[in-house]
Amino acid sequence: MSKIQPIPQKKRAAKAAATRQVDLPQKSNYVILIAGVVVILLGYVVMAAGDATSPLSVTVAPIILILGYCVLVPLGIIYRKKSPDQQKSL
């Protein structure tokens, strides 16, 4: 049987630094995603409120839904705050 070799200190530090560099979702990401879900729900409520031929259901509700699905939800996924290192280089 082979013995399990302990990870050298340098590799352990490099692994810890690599995990710190991963950008996990922040509070701002969740706020934007929740706003997107609220806008999408609002769009469906507006669509259901009017008749099938009312301007509210035909024009305004789809615009609200497109704003939610195509702008806010992707923005909530992609958005990343600039780190202090990135701000100094600009």
Backbone bond lengths (Angstrom), bond angles and torsions (degrees), N, CA, C in turn:
res aa  C-N    CA-C-N  psi(-1)  N-CA   C-N-CA  omega(-1)  CA-C   N-CA-C  phi
1 M - - - 1.454 - - 1.520 109.60 -
2 S 1.302 115.04 142.65 1.461 119.42 177.96 1.521 109.70 -93.43
3 K 1.295 113.92 143.27 1.457 119.36 178.95 1.523 109.62 -84.72
4 I 1.294 115.66 147.60 1.459 120.89 177.33 1.517 108.11 -78.30
5 Q 1.322 115.53 123.68 1.454 121.31 -178.91 1.523 109.46 -83.53
6 P 1.328 118.80 133.94 1.467 119.40 176.17 1.528 109.92 -68.55
7 I 1.316 115.52 149.11 1.459 121.41 179.45 1.523 108.34 -73.64
8 P 1.339 117.20 128.57 1.468 118.96 177.65 1.529 111.29 -60.72
9 Q 1.315 115.40 155.44 1.465 121.93 -175.40 1.523 111.89 -59.96
10 K 1.355 118.32 -38.51 1.464 121.13 -178.61 1.517 111.22 -65.25
11 K 1.323 116.80 -42.21 1.464 119.92 179.44 1.523 110.41 -67.11
12 R 1.320 116.59 -37.68 1.460 120.60 179.81 1.529 110.17 -63.66
13 A 1.346 116.77 -42.00 1.465 120.54 179.14 1.526 110.53 -67.14
14 A 1.330 117.56 -38.51 1.460 120.69 179.06 1.525 110.57 -66.48
15 K 1.325 116.65 -39.12 1.458 120.58 178.91 1.530 110.40 -65.78
16 A 1.323 117.88 -40.81 1.464 121.77 178.62 1.526 110.51 -65.20
17 A 1.338 116.91 -38.80 1.459 120.14 178.68 1.518 110.63 -67.67
18 A 1.327 117.65 -36.09 1.463 120.87 179.25 1.523 110.75 -67.57
19 T 1.316 117.55 -37.12 1.456 118.94 179.07 1.528 111.17 -72.76
20 R 1.327 117.72 -27.37 1.463 119.71 177.25 1.517 111.34 -72.27
21 Q 1.339 118.10 -27.06 1.451 120.97 -177.96 1.520 112.59 -75.93
22 V 1.313 118.54 -16.67 1.456 121.55 179.64 1.523 108.15 -70.01
23 D 1.318 115.84 128.72 1.458 120.05 -179.38 1.519 109.29 -89.96
24 L 1.304 115.89 107.58 1.446 120.87 176.05 1.525 108.42 -85.47
25 P 1.326 117.39 156.91 1.466 118.87 178.90 1.525 111.08 -58.92
26 Q 1.312 115.20 135.51 1.454 121.66 179.82 1.525 109.74 -99.56
27 K 1.308 116.18 178.57 1.464 121.38 -179.69 1.523 110.55 -61.29
28 S 1.324 117.09 -38.44 1.462 120.19 -179.38 1.524 111.68 -63.39
29 N 1.341 117.60 -34.95 1.457 120.82 177.06 1.529 110.49 -62.81
30 Y 1.317 116.10 -44.98 1.460 120.08 -179.61 1.532 111.40 -66.33
31 V 1.308 117.33 -36.98 1.468 120.47 178.71 1.527 109.80 -64.54
32 I 1.325 117.55 -43.34 1.465 120.93 179.65 1.525 110.23 -65.89
33 L 1.332 117.97 -41.17 1.465 120.85 178.28 1.522 111.63 -64.28
34 I 1.323 117.35 -41.66 1.468 120.54 178.37 1.525 109.92 -65.17
35 A 1.339 117.35 -39.68 1.466 120.13 176.10 1.523 110.29 -62.06
36 G 1.333 117.43 -39.19 1.466 120.96 177.14 1.511 112.01 -62.38
37 V 1.323 117.24 -42.57 1.465 120.65 179.12 1.524 110.23 -65.77
38 V 1.323 117.75 -39.73 1.467 120.93 178.53 1.524 110.43 -64.35
39 V 1.333 117.53 -42.13 1.471 121.09 178.79 1.528 110.01 -64.61
40 I 1.326 117.46 -40.08 1.468 120.55 178.50 1.528 110.31 -64.05
41 L 1.323 117.03 -45.09 1.467 119.48 177.15 1.523 111.61 -62.01
42 L 1.323 116.80 -39.66 1.464 120.90 176.77 1.529 110.34 -61.40
43 G 1.319 117.23 -40.32 1.458 121.14 178.46 1.518 111.96 -61.71
44 Y 1.331 116.59 -42.64 1.462 119.27 178.51 1.526 111.81 -68.95
45 V 1.327 117.41 -35.14 1.479 120.39 177.32 1.522 109.70 -65.95
46 V 1.331 117.24 -43.01 1.467 120.92 178.63 1.523 110.14 -63.94
47 M 1.334 116.67 -38.90 1.460 119.80 180.00 1.528 111.08 -66.08
48 A 1.322 116.92 -37.32 1.458 120.63 -178.71 1.524 112.20 -78.29
49 A 1.329 117.57 -20.22 1.459 120.85 -175.28 1.527 112.63 -72.43
50 G 1.303 117.69 -34.93 1.458 120.15 -176.24 1.516 112.42 -96.17
51 D 1.340 114.37 172.79 1.461 119.89 174.22 1.523 109.32 -70.64
52 A 1.321 115.27 174.58 1.467 120.11 -178.11 1.520 111.82 -67.82
53 T 1.327 117.44 -23.57 1.465 120.23 -177.97 1.518 113.27 -111.50
54 S 1.312 118.51 7.40 1.456 120.19 -178.93 1.532 109.79 -74.21
55 P 1.338 116.73 147.90 1.463 119.57 179.94 1.529 112.76 -61.91
56 L 1.314 116.16 -27.96 1.454 120.07 179.06 1.527 110.82 -64.58
57 S 1.328 116.64 -43.89 1.459 120.88 -178.57 1.520 112.89 -78.35
58 V 1.315 116.89 -27.74 1.461 120.08 -173.84 1.531 112.39 -90.88
59 T 1.323 118.13 -33.36 1.472 119.04 -175.45 1.535 113.71 -115.32
60 V 1.310 117.32 -49.33 1.467 120.30 -173.27 1.528 111.47 -70.61
61 A 1.313 118.42 -46.45 1.464 121.70 -177.87 1.532 112.22 -61.87
62 P 1.349 119.44 -45.23 1.471 117.46 177.08 1.531 113.49 -63.12
63 I 1.321 117.93 -34.19 1.468 120.47 176.99 1.525 110.20 -64.46
64 I 1.323 117.19 -42.23 1.462 121.51 177.86 1.535 110.34 -63.99
65 L 1.335 116.88 -41.28 1.460 120.14 179.60 1.525 111.68 -66.83
66 I 1.325 117.32 -40.60 1.464 120.49 177.73 1.534 109.67 -63.46
67 L 1.322 116.89 -40.56 1.462 120.60 177.12 1.527 110.67 -59.73
68 G 1.321 116.84 -42.68 1.457 120.16 -179.78 1.512 113.02 -69.74
69 Y 1.354 116.06 -49.83 1.465 120.30 -175.27 1.527 113.40 -74.53
70 C 1.307 117.49 -39.92 1.474 120.54 -171.37 1.523 114.25 -98.29
71 V 1.319 118.19 -14.24 1.464 119.54 -178.57 1.533 110.86 -116.84
72 L 1.319 117.90 -59.70 1.457 120.31 -171.06 1.525 113.99 -71.35
73 V 1.332 117.75 -44.53 1.469 119.13 -178.75 1.534 110.87 -65.87
74 P 1.341 120.04 -48.57 1.475 117.76 176.22 1.531 112.94 -62.79
75 L 1.318 117.18 -35.62 1.462 119.77 177.87 1.525 110.68 -63.61
76 G 1.320 116.90 -39.47 1.462 120.55 177.41 1.513 112.73 -65.34
77 I 1.332 117.27 -29.19 1.460 120.94 178.58 1.525 110.81 -80.34
78 I 1.322 117.40 -41.01 1.464 122.20 -171.86 1.521 113.08 -87.39
79 Y 1.320 118.60 -30.33 1.464 122.50 -171.39 1.523 111.85 -56.30
80 R 1.324 115.27 135.15 1.461 121.89 177.85 1.521 107.95 -142.74
81 K 1.323 116.94 129.92 1.455 120.05 175.97 1.515 109.03 -69.47
82 K 1.326 115.86 147.05 1.454 119.90 177.81 1.522 109.27 -74.95
83 S 1.310 115.97 135.15 1.460 120.32 176.58 1.519 109.07 -78.06
84 P 1.317 117.60 160.73 1.473 119.47 179.63 1.529 112.37 -58.77
85 D 1.336 118.38 -30.89 1.459 120.89 178.57 1.528 110.98 -66.34
86 Q 1.329 116.96 -39.29 1.456 120.85 179.93 1.528 110.97 -70.40
87 Q 1.322 117.46 -34.14 1.461 119.99 -179.69 1.521 111.68 -70.17
88 K 1.324 118.50 -33.32 1.447 121.75 179.04 1.514 111.69 -68.87
89 S 1.343 116.88 -34.14 1.453 120.05 -177.45 1.525 112.51 -76.21
90 L 1.327 117.66 -17.21 1.470 119.91 179.17 1.470 111.58 -84.56
